[in-house]
Amino acid sequence: MKEGPTTSELLHAVGEQLRAQRLRLNLTLEEVAQHAGLSINVVRRLESGEGSTLASFVTVLRVLRRDEWLTSLQPAVTIDPLSMLKKRAPRQRAYKPRKQNQD
């Protein structure tokens, strides 16, 4: 496996980003919880990096107007698979034009 931050470290970093966004929007924990229909403890746990359910996370992202973070998880398709089937194989050698018979 690839080395890097642990799951705990990543959860903590995401929590810090959620908290920073909440503060940029000048919202309290209570306001976010109320708009999300969640308890304050759920929002607090997300911000502290303790985790919660995926549904709660998505709901809080929507309240904080950061649900586009989710779309960045899946890159946009840039290659059409059907057009890949229609493409010719790369040429292996050069060719010279044939001389036409002039009868």
C-alpha positions in Angstrom: 0.0 0.0 0.0 1.0 3.6 -0.6 2.3 5.4 2.4 0.8 8.7 3.4 -1.4 10.2 6.0 -3.4 7.8 8.2 -7.2 7.7 8.1 -7.2 9.5 11.4 -5.0 12.3 10.1 -7.2 12.7 7.0 -10.4 12.8 9.1 -8.8 15.5 11.2 -7.8 17.5 8.1 -11.3 17.3 6.6 -12.8 18.3 10.0 -10.5 21.4 10.0 -11.6 22.3 6.5 -15.3 22.0 7.5 -14.7 24.2 10.6 -12.8 26.8 8.5 -15.7 26.9 6.0 -18.3 27.2 8.7 -16.4 30.2 10.2 -15.9 31.8 6.8 -19.7 31.7 6.4 -20.0 33.1 10.0 -22.2 30.2 11.1 -22.3 28.7 14.6 -22.3 24.9 15.3 -26.0 25.3 16.3 -26.9 27.0 13.0 -25.2 24.3 10.9 -26.8 21.6 12.9 -30.3 23.2 12.7 -30.0 23.7 8.9 -28.7 20.2 8.4 -31.4 18.6 10.7 -28.6 17.1 12.8 -27.6 17.3 16.4 -24.8 19.7 17.4 -22.7 16.7 18.5 -22.8 15.2 15.0 -21.4 18.5 13.6 -18.9 18.8 16.4 -17.7 15.2 15.8 -17.2 15.9 12.0 -15.2 19.0 12.8 -13.0 17.2 15.3 -12.3 14.4 12.9 -14.1 11.8 14.8 -16.3 11.0 11.9 -19.9 10.4 11.4 -22.2 8.8 8.8 -21.6 9.6 5.2 -25.2 11.0 5.0 -24.4 13.4 7.8 -21.1 14.5 6.1 -22.9 15.1 2.8 -25.7 17.1 4.5 -23.2 19.3 6.3 -21.3 19.9 3.1 -24.5 21.0 1.5 -25.2 23.4 4.3 -21.7 24.8 4.1 -22.1 25.1 0.3 -19.2 22.8 -0.4 -21.0 19.8 -2.0 -18.9 20.3 -5.1 -16.1 18.7 -3.1 -17.9 15.4 -3.8 -17.9 15.9 -7.5 -14.1 16.2 -7.4 -13.9 12.6 -6.2 -14.7 11.4 -9.6 -12.9 13.0 -12.5 -14.8 14.0 -15.6 -14.8 11.5 -18.4 -12.6 12.8 -21.1 -12.4 9.8 -23.4 -15.5 8.3 -25.0 -15.1 4.5 -24.8 -17.1 4.0 -28.0 -14.8 6.2 -29.9 -11.8 4.2 -28.6 -13.3 1.2 -30.3 -13.6 3.0 -33.6 -10.0 4.2 -33.6 -7.5 2.4 -35.8 -4.5 0.7 -34.4 -1.3 2.8 -34.5 0.7 2.3 -37.7 3.6 0.0 -37.5 5.4 1.1 -40.6 5.5 3.8 -43.3 4.1 3.1 -46.7 4.8 4.5 -50.1 1.9 5.5 -52.4 1.3 2.9 -55.1 2.1 3.9 -58.7 -1.1 3.9 -60.7 -1.1 2.0 -64.0 -1.7 4.2 -66.9 -2.9 1.8 -69.6 
